[in-house]
Amino acid sequence: MSKLKINMLGTNFTIQSIESEEYLEKLLGYYKQITDDVSKIDSIKSPLQVAILSGIMLCDEVYKEKENKVALENGQLPLEYTENNAEIEKRTLSMIEKINKVL
């Protein structure tokens, strides 16, 4: 059982977890990185707003990862790959067209 002291967004508290202290520190570091990015948005004024928007951004990451996992389990490419593939295909066709014009 490990403990992690959290001091951010104007509040202090300690949590206990079965996870390792190193793992908890990594999570807190990642969350701090996100909250720092959110804090730079001019329209976000309060620590509560920063915390809520940061939480939503993290939920978005988790949700997308779950969608990708389901897609892979169903034998499909994740959405991000199909979007990238469409752009790659478009660029490839454009290059082929240019090469054909030169030849």
N, CA, C and O atoms as a DFTB+ gen file, in Angstrom:
412 C
 N C O
     1  1       0.858      -1.175       0.000
     2  2       0.000       0.000       0.000
     3  2       0.899       1.231       0.000
     4  3       1.800       1.358       0.829
     5  1       0.644       2.124      -0.932
     6  2       1.447       3.337      -1.004
     7  2       0.560       4.568      -0.876
     8  3      -0.650       4.520      -1.100
     9  1       1.206       5.671      -0.508
    10  2       0.504       6.938      -0.333
    11  2       1.080       7.957      -1.300
    12  3       2.258       7.917      -1.654
    13  1       0.213       8.870      -1.715
    14  2       0.641       9.939      -2.601
    15  2       0.053      11.241      -2.089
    16  3      -1.160      11.372      -1.928
    17  1       0.935      12.206      -1.835
    18  2       0.492      13.531      -1.421
    19  2       0.259      14.366      -2.677
    20  3       1.131      14.482      -3.538
    21  1      -0.921      14.937      -2.759
    22  2      -1.294      15.749      -3.914
    23  2      -1.446      17.191      -3.467
    24  3      -2.174      17.496      -2.523
    25  1      -0.739      18.075      -4.171
    26  2      -0.806      19.495      -3.880
    27  2      -0.908      20.221      -5.211
    28  3       0.101      20.545      -5.838
    29  1      -2.138      20.471      -5.629
    30  2      -2.337      21.148      -6.907
    31  2      -3.713      21.781      -6.978
    32  3      -4.629      21.403      -6.247
    33  1      -3.839      22.740      -7.863
    34  2      -5.108      23.439      -8.099
    35  2      -5.712      24.004      -6.814
    36  3      -6.930      24.054      -6.647
    37  1      -4.832      24.424      -5.920
    38  2      -5.281      25.078      -4.697
    39  2      -5.759      24.154      -3.601
    40  3      -6.414      24.608      -2.662
    41  1      -5.455      22.881      -3.689
    42  2      -5.886      21.947      -2.651
    43  2      -4.766      20.953      -2.333
    44  3      -3.889      20.693      -3.156
    45  1      -4.821      20.410      -1.123
    46  2      -3.849      19.419      -0.674
    47  2      -4.588      18.241      -0.050
    48  3      -5.522      18.419       0.733
    49  1      -4.156      17.047      -0.407
    50  2      -4.687      15.853       0.247
    51  2      -3.771      14.687      -0.053
    52  3      -2.872      14.787      -0.888
    53  1      -4.005      13.576       0.635
    54  2      -3.209      12.370       0.450
    55  2      -4.135      11.227       0.081
    56  3      -5.227      11.089       0.632
    57  1      -3.682      10.406      -0.865
    58  2      -4.456       9.221      -1.225
    59  2      -3.642       7.974      -0.900
    60  3      -2.413       8.016      -0.841
    61  1      -4.335       6.882      -0.695
    62  2      -3.723       5.578      -0.484
    63  2      -4.162       4.668      -1.602
    64  3      -5.306       4.724      -2.052
    65  1      -3.237       3.818      -2.056
    66  2      -3.567       2.923      -3.148
    67  2      -2.749       1.650      -3.050
    68  3      -1.697       1.608      -2.412
    69  1      -3.261       0.607      -3.701
    70  2      -2.493      -0.634      -3.775
    71  2      -1.428      -0.541      -4.860
    72  3      -0.523      -1.374      -4.920
    73  1      -1.533       0.475      -5.720
    74  2      -0.547       0.685      -6.781
    75  2       0.767       1.167      -6.173
    76  3       0.805       1.681      -5.056
    77  1       1.839       0.987      -6.939
    78  2       3.155       1.412      -6.460
    79  2       3.247       2.936      -6.426
    80  3       2.526       3.635      -7.137
    81  1       4.136       3.423      -5.598
    82  2       4.338       4.864      -5.489
    83  2       4.825       5.441      -6.821
    84  3       4.430       6.543      -7.201
    85  1       5.679       4.700      -7.527
    86  2       6.192       5.153      -8.821
    87  2       5.048       5.318      -9.829
    88  3       4.998       6.295     -10.576
    89  1       4.139       4.353      -9.832
    90  2       3.000       4.410     -10.746
    91  2       2.118       5.613     -10.417
    92  3       1.693       6.336     -11.319
    93  1       1.846       5.828      -9.151
    94  2       1.024       6.965      -8.743
    95  2       1.681       8.282      -9.125
    96  3       1.004       9.211      -9.565
    97  1       2.987       8.368      -8.962
    98  2       3.722       9.578      -9.340
    99  2       3.612       9.828     -10.843
   100  3       3.454      10.971     -11.271
   101  1       3.694       8.757     -11.650
   102  2       3.546       8.903     -13.100
   103  2       2.158       9.422     -13.447
   104  3       2.013      10.314     -14.282
   105  1       1.131       8.858     -12.798
   106  2      -0.238       9.316     -13.063
   107  2      -0.406      10.790     -12.702
   108  3      -0.972      11.570     -13.467
   109  1       0.094      11.154     -11.529
   110  2      -0.019      12.538     -11.085
   111  2       0.757      13.458     -12.018
   112  3       0.291      14.551     -12.339
   113  1       1.928      13.029     -12.453
   114  2       2.715      13.835     -13.392
   115  2       1.980      14.051     -14.700
   116  3       1.995      15.150     -15.254
   117  1       1.336      13.005     -15.193
   118  2       0.575      13.110     -16.441
   119  2      -0.622      14.048     -16.257
   120  3      -0.913      14.873     -17.123
   121  1      -1.305      13.912     -15.129
   122  2      -2.445      14.775     -14.858
   123  2      -1.996      16.234     -14.717
   124  3      -2.669      17.143     -15.204
   125  1      -0.872      16.451     -14.057
   126  2      -0.354      17.817     -13.922
   127  2      -0.016      18.405     -15.289
   128  3      -0.250      19.589     -15.530
   129  1       0.529      17.590     -16.175
   130  2       0.851      18.047     -17.529
   131  2      -0.420      18.506     -18.237
   132  3      -0.429      19.547     -18.894
   133  1      -1.478      17.737     -18.103
   134  2      -2.748      18.092     -18.743
   135  2      -3.329      19.349     -18.118
   136  3      -3.785      20.245     -18.829
   137  1      -3.315      19.421     -16.789
   138  2      -3.867      20.615     -16.135
   139  2      -3.051      21.857     -16.466
   140  3      -3.609      22.948     -16.578
   141  1      -1.746      21.709     -16.624
   142  2      -0.918      22.852     -17.027
   143  2      -1.324      23.335     -18.413
   144  3      -1.423      24.540     -18.647
   145  1      -1.559      22.406     -19.329
   146  2      -1.990      22.773     -20.680
   147  2      -3.350      23.465     -20.653
   148  3      -3.552      24.474     -21.329
   149  1      -4.275      22.924     -19.877
   150  2      -5.618      23.498     -19.781
   151  2      -5.562      24.885     -19.142
   152  3      -6.314      25.778     -19.532
   153  1      -4.683      25.065     -18.170
   154  2      -4.565      26.352     -17.480
   155  2      -4.155      27.479     -18.409
   156  3      -4.388      28.649     -18.109
   157  1      -3.542      27.134     -19.538
   158  2      -3.096      28.140     -20.504
   159  2      -4.235      28.680     -21.362
   160  3      -4.055      29.663     -22.081
   161  1      -5.407      28.048     -21.293
   162  2      -6.567      28.513     -22.060
   163  2      -7.139      29.741     -21.359
   164  3      -7.492      29.682     -20.181
   165  1      -7.229      30.838     -22.076
   166  2      -7.640      32.116     -21.473
   167  2      -9.024      32.074     -20.834
   168  3      -9.246      32.704     -19.800
   169  1      -9.956      31.339     -21.437
   170  2     -11.331      31.352     -20.929
   171  2     -11.508      30.489     -19.676
   172  3     -12.546      30.563     -19.019
   173  1     -10.516      29.680     -19.343
   174  2     -10.586      28.841     -18.139
   175  2     -10.011      29.643     -16.978
   176  3      -8.829      29.986     -16.968
   177  1     -10.862      29.935     -16.005
   178  2     -10.462      30.856     -14.935
   179  2     -10.220      30.182     -13.577
   180  3      -9.291      30.557     -12.862
   181  1     -11.030      29.212     -13.221
   182  2     -10.948      28.660     -11.862
   183  2     -10.308      27.277     -11.852
   184  3     -10.326      26.570     -12.859
   185  1      -9.740      26.894     -10.702
   186  2      -9.171      25.550     -10.571
   187  2     -10.204      24.451     -10.831
   188  3      -9.862      23.392     -11.358
   189  1     -11.463      24.698     -10.463
   190  2     -12.513      23.715     -10.709
   191  2     -12.717      23.513     -12.207
   192  3     -12.872      22.381     -12.666
   193  1     -12.717      24.601     -12.966
   194  2     -12.849      24.494     -14.416
   195  2     -11.676      23.730     -15.020
   196  3     -11.856      22.907     -15.918
   197  1     -10.474      24.008     -14.521
   198  2      -9.280      23.296     -14.995
   199  2      -9.421      21.801     -14.719
   200  3      -9.150      20.975     -15.590
   201  1      -9.847      21.460     -13.504
   202  2      -9.987      20.050     -13.128
   203  2     -11.045      19.350     -13.978
   204  3     -10.841      18.218     -14.416
   205  1     -12.166      20.016     -14.211
   206  2     -13.250      19.402     -14.985
   207  2     -12.829      19.198     -16.431
   208  3     -13.014      18.112     -16.980
   209  1     -12.268      20.217     -17.051
   210  2     -11.853      20.085     -18.450
   211  2     -10.732      19.052     -18.599
   212  3     -10.700      18.305     -19.577
   213  1      -9.822      19.011     -17.637
   214  2      -8.752      18.002     -17.668
   215  2      -9.339      16.603     -17.570
   216  3      -8.895      15.691     -18.268
   217  1     -10.325      16.430     -16.717
   218  2     -10.994      15.137     -16.588
   219  2     -11.686      14.726     -17.868
   220  3     -11.639      13.560     -18.261
   221  1     -12.332      15.683     -18.522
   222  2     -13.004      15.389     -19.790
   223  2     -11.980      14.989     -20.850
   224  3     -12.217      14.065     -21.628
   225  1     -10.850      15.679     -20.880
   226  2      -9.809      15.344     -21.855
   227  2      -9.269      13.935     -21.612
   228  3      -9.014      13.195     -22.563
   229  1      -9.097      13.567     -20.356
   230  2      -8.633      12.217     -20.041
   231  2      -9.688      11.176     -20.410
   232  3      -9.353      10.108     -20.922
   233  1     -10.956      11.481     -20.154
   234  2     -12.037      10.559     -20.552
   235  2     -12.046      10.376     -22.063
   236  3     -12.281       9.271     -22.552
   237  1     -11.795      11.441     -22.803
   238  2     -11.728      11.365     -24.257
   239  2     -10.622      10.405     -24.688
   240  3     -10.828       9.583     -25.581
   241  1      -9.459      10.503     -24.062
   242  2      -8.353       9.591     -24.387
   243  2      -8.736       8.142     -24.109
   244  3      -8.509       7.265     -24.942
   245  1      -9.313       7.895     -22.947
   246  2      -9.690       6.528     -22.575
   247  2     -10.758       5.993     -23.522
   248  3     -10.677       4.848     -23.966
   249  1     -11.754       6.813     -23.832
   250  2     -12.844       6.393     -24.712
   251  2     -12.317       6.025     -26.095
   252  3     -12.701       4.999     -26.657
   253  1     -11.435       6.864     -26.643
   254  2     -10.865       6.583     -27.961
   255  2     -10.044       5.299     -27.943
   256  3     -10.096       4.515     -28.892
   257  1      -9.292       5.080     -26.877
   258  2      -8.505       3.854     -26.769
   259  2      -9.414       2.623     -26.708
   260  3      -9.115       1.594     -27.314
   261  1     -10.517       2.734     -25.981
   262  2     -11.465       1.619     -25.927
   263  2     -12.082       1.357     -27.296
   264  3     -12.229       0.203     -27.697
   265  1     -12.446       2.424     -28.021
   266  2     -12.990       2.256     -29.368
   267  2     -11.972       1.579     -30.283
   268  3     -12.325       0.701     -31.070
   269  1     -10.720       1.986     -30.177
   270  2      -9.667       1.376     -30.986
   271  2      -9.502      -0.100     -30.649
   272  3      -9.315      -0.926     -31.543
   273  1      -9.570      -0.431     -29.376
   274  2      -9.433      -1.824     -28.946
   275  2     -10.567      -2.669     -29.514
   276  3     -10.335      -3.766     -30.023
   277  1     -11.785      -2.162     -29.428
   278  2     -12.946      -2.879     -29.964
   279  2     -12.800      -3.054     -31.474
   280  3     -13.086      -4.126     -32.007
   281  1     -12.358      -2.009     -32.158
   282  2     -12.177      -2.094     -33.614
   283  2     -11.158      -3.179     -33.951
   284  3     -11.385      -3.981     -34.857
   285  1     -10.047      -3.211     -33.237
   286  2      -9.025      -4.218     -33.489
   287  2      -9.547      -5.621     -33.202
   288  3      -9.263      -6.560     -33.947
   289  1     -10.309      -5.759     -32.123
   290  2     -10.878      -7.066     -31.774
   291  2     -11.856      -7.550     -32.845
   292  3     -12.029      -8.753     -33.040
   293  1     -12.497      -6.598     -33.541
   294  2     -13.443      -6.933     -34.609
   295  2     -12.768      -7.012     -35.974
   296  3     -13.441      -7.101     -37.001
   297  1     -11.443      -6.981     -35.983
   298  2     -10.700      -7.100     -37.227
   299  2     -10.708      -5.855     -38.082
   300  3     -10.455      -5.928     -39.284
   301  1     -10.993      -4.714     -37.482
   302  2     -11.023      -3.450     -38.210
   303  2      -9.843      -2.588     -37.786
   304  3      -9.275      -2.774     -36.711
   305  1      -9.488      -1.650     -38.640
   306  2      -8.479      -0.676     -38.255
   307  2      -9.131       0.385     -37.386
   308  3     -10.273       0.771     -37.637
   309  1      -8.420       0.867     -36.361
   310  2      -8.956       1.976     -35.567
   311  2      -9.210       3.196     -36.441
   312  3      -8.558       3.376     -37.470
   313  1     -10.147       4.022     -36.036
   314  2     -10.552       5.197     -36.804
   315  2      -9.365       6.084     -37.144
   316  3      -9.260       6.569     -38.270
   317  1      -8.479       6.303     -36.195
   318  2      -7.342       7.189     -36.460
   319  2      -6.472       6.664     -37.592
   320  3      -5.898       7.448     -38.347
   321  1      -6.369       5.331     -37.717
   322  2      -5.572       4.757     -38.793
   323  2      -6.273       4.914     -40.135
   324  3      -5.631       5.188     -41.148
   325  1      -7.583       4.740     -40.141
   326  2      -8.301       4.884     -41.417
   327  2      -8.279       6.333     -41.879
   328  3      -8.207       6.588     -43.080
   329  1      -8.339       7.300     -40.943
   330  2      -8.235       8.709     -41.316
   331  2      -6.855       9.001     -41.877
   332  3      -6.726       9.697     -42.884
   333  1      -5.818       8.469     -41.228
   334  2      -4.457       8.662     -41.713
   335  2      -4.277       7.991     -43.067
   336  3      -3.628       8.545     -43.954
   337  1      -4.847       6.800     -43.231
   338  2      -4.731       6.088     -44.500
   339  2      -5.375       6.865     -45.639
   340  3      -4.857       6.873     -46.756
   341  1      -6.489       7.512     -45.370
   342  2      -7.156       8.300     -46.407
   343  2      -6.252       9.448     -46.852
   344  3      -6.158       9.734     -48.046
   345  1      -5.599      10.092     -45.922
   346  2      -4.675      11.183     -46.261
   347  2      -3.468      10.649     -47.019
   348  3      -3.025      11.266     -47.987
   349  1      -2.936       9.523     -46.596
   350  2      -1.793       8.909     -47.281
   351  2      -2.180       8.520     -48.706
   352  3      -1.422       8.745     -49.650
   353  1      -3.363       7.937     -48.848
   354  2      -3.829       7.546     -50.188
   355  2      -3.975       8.770     -51.086
   356  3      -3.589       8.730     -52.254
   357  1      -4.520       9.837     -50.559
   358  2      -4.701      11.066     -51.322
   359  2      -3.346      11.608     -51.793
   360  3      -3.194      11.991     -52.953
   361  1      -2.385      11.636     -50.900
   362  2      -1.055      12.140     -51.259
   363  2      -0.370      11.213     -52.272
   364  3       0.289      11.677     -53.202
   365  1      -0.535       9.913     -52.080
   366  2       0.069       8.945     -53.006
   367  2      -0.495       9.116     -54.407
   368  3       0.260       9.141     -55.379
   369  1      -1.814       9.233     -54.524
   370  2      -2.442       9.422     -55.831
   371  2      -1.974      10.727     -56.482
   372  3      -1.785      10.793     -57.696
   373  1      -1.793      11.751     -55.667
   374  2      -1.307      13.025     -56.187
   375  2       0.114      12.885     -56.727
   376  3       0.434      13.424     -57.786
   377  1       0.957      12.168     -56.006
   378  2       2.330      11.951     -56.478
   379  2       2.351      11.117     -57.749
   380  3       3.119      11.408     -58.665
   381  1       1.520      10.085     -57.817
   382  2       1.455       9.250     -59.022
   383  2       1.023      10.090     -60.218
   384  3       1.564       9.946     -61.315
   385  1       0.060      10.955     -60.005
   386  2      -0.418      11.832     -61.078
   387  2       0.707      12.743     -61.563
   388  3       0.879      12.925     -62.769
   389  1       1.464      13.311     -60.643
   390  2       2.593      14.185     -61.017
   391  2       3.654      13.402     -61.773
   392  3       4.197      13.888     -62.765
   393  1       3.953      12.195     -61.313
   394  2       4.954      11.365     -61.992
   395  2       4.483      11.029     -63.397
   396  3       5.277      11.078     -64.336
   397  1       3.222      10.692     -63.561
   398  2       2.673      10.377     -64.870
   399  2       2.765      11.560     -65.830
   400  3       3.008      11.376     -67.022
   401  1       2.574      12.763     -65.317
   402  2       2.662      13.954     -66.152
   403  2       4.096      14.164     -66.655
   404  3       4.312      14.577     -67.794
   405  1       5.057      13.875     -65.798
   406  2       6.464      14.034     -66.162
   407  2       6.878      12.988     -67.182
   408  3       7.654      13.283     -68.091
   409  1       6.376      11.784     -67.046
   410  2       6.750      10.691     -67.968
   411  2       6.006      10.877     -69.262
   412  3       6.164      10.077     -70.185
